[in-house]
Amino acid sequence: MKKLIFVLILVLVMSVVFQGCGTKNQTADNTQPSSGAEADDSQNKITEKMAYNGVYNYCRDTYDWSIAEDNPDIMSLEMGEESESEYKVVFRSYTGSFVYFYVDKSSGSTRLVEYVPNLDIEEEAGTIDLYDYLESDNK
């Protein structure tokens, strides 16, 4: 009987967690720079600051931050590991789940991966074009 109650609670928690992790999915067709932009590749390099600011703006637009007004420590955004080709920006939700943003340094194409550590569930959540979330002075 305890196992049944535990499973029911686990299913309920999973549905709440994934509902709180909703994203605006965009197709990858809009993430590639135009051929004219490829010619001047040096201007299209994404900096660490641009990656952070773009993801910050996306998270503010997409996720409800009002729940963290009384306790801002329950939600956070920080830079993760960096490779030669991409930055990793990590969003921590009040639910305890994470959204990893993998920002391509050359194109701004950003892949989202949602991760729920308590359930060890990880899944692709779509892509965005970082340039859509940058202020014009950062481009």
C-alpha positions in Angstrom: 0.0 0.0 0.0 2.9 2.4 0.8 4.4 1.7 -2.6 1.1 2.5 -4.3 0.9 5.8 -2.5 4.5 6.6 -3.2 4.0 5.9 -7.0 0.9 8.1 -7.1 2.7 11.0 -5.3 5.7 10.5 -7.7 3.4 10.7 -10.8 1.8 13.9 -9.4 5.1 15.5 -8.7 6.4 14.6 -12.2 3.3 16.2 -13.8 3.8 19.4 -11.8 7.5 19.6 -12.5 7.1 19.2 -16.2 4.3 21.6 -16.3 6.5 24.2 -14.6 9.3 23.5 -17.1 7.3 24.5 -20.2 9.2 26.2 -22.9 8.4 28.0 -26.2 9.8 25.6 -28.8 11.0 27.1 -32.0 12.2 25.1 -35.0 15.9 25.0 -35.9 15.1 26.6 -39.3 15.3 30.0 -37.7 18.6 29.4 -35.9 21.0 29.5 -38.8 22.6 32.8 -39.8 21.9 34.0 -43.3 24.7 33.5 -46.0 25.5 37.2 -45.7 26.0 36.9 -42.0 28.4 33.9 -42.6 30.7 36.1 -44.7 31.5 38.2 -41.7 31.9 35.5 -39.2 33.9 37.6 -36.7 30.8 39.8 -35.9 28.6 36.8 -35.3 30.7 35.3 -32.5 28.7 34.9 -29.3 30.5 36.1 -26.2 30.0 34.7 -22.7 28.1 37.9 -21.7 25.8 37.6 -24.8 25.1 34.0 -24.0 24.2 34.8 -20.4 22.1 37.9 -21.3 20.2 36.1 -24.1 19.3 33.2 -21.9 18.4 35.5 -19.0 16.0 37.4 -21.3 14.5 34.1 -22.5 14.0 32.8 -19.0 12.4 36.1 -17.9 10.0 35.9 -20.9 9.2 32.2 -20.5 9.2 31.2 -16.9 7.1 32.7 -14.1 9.6 34.4 -11.7 6.9 35.8 -9.5 7.0 32.7 -7.3 10.6 33.7 -6.4 9.8 37.3 -5.4 9.7 36.4 -1.6 12.7 34.1 -1.9 15.0 34.8 -4.9 17.3 32.0 -4.0 14.9 29.3 -5.2 15.5 30.2 -8.9 18.8 31.0 -10.5 20.7 31.4 -13.7 24.5 30.8 -13.9 27.2 30.0 -16.4 28.1 26.3 -16.7 31.0 24.6 -18.5 32.4 26.1 -21.7 33.8 24.1 -24.6 35.4 25.3 -27.8 32.1 25.5 -29.7 29.5 26.3 -27.0 28.6 27.8 -23.7 26.4 26.1 -21.2 24.0 28.3 -19.2 22.1 26.6 -16.4 18.6 27.7 -15.2 17.5 26.3 -11.9 13.7 26.3 -11.3 11.9 26.6 -8.0 10.8 23.0 -8.6 14.4 21.8 -8.3 14.6 21.0 -12.0 17.2 22.4 -14.4 17.2 23.7 -18.0 20.5 23.5 -19.6 21.0 26.0 -22.5 23.8 24.9 -24.9 24.7 28.1 -26.9 26.6 27.6 -30.1 29.3 30.3 -30.1 29.3 30.8 -33.9 25.6 30.8 -34.7 23.7 31.6 -31.6 21.6 28.5 -32.0 20.7 27.3 -28.5 19.6 23.8 -27.6 17.5 23.3 -24.5 17.7 20.2 -22.3 15.5 19.8 -19.3 16.8 17.7 -16.3 14.9 16.6 -13.2 17.6 15.3 -10.8 15.3 13.7 -8.3 13.8 11.5 -11.0 17.0 11.3 -13.1 15.0 12.4 -16.2 16.6 14.3 -19.0 15.0 15.3 -22.3 15.5 17.6 -25.2 13.2 20.6 -25.0 13.7 22.4 -28.3 15.9 25.1 -29.7 15.9 28.9 -29.8 17.9 31.5 -31.6 19.8 33.5 -29.0 19.7 36.6 -31.2 15.9 36.8 -30.7 16.6 37.4 -27.0 19.5 39.9 -27.2 19.1 43.6 -26.8 20.1 45.5 -30.0 23.2 46.9 -28.3 24.6 43.4 -27.5 24.4 42.2 -31.1 
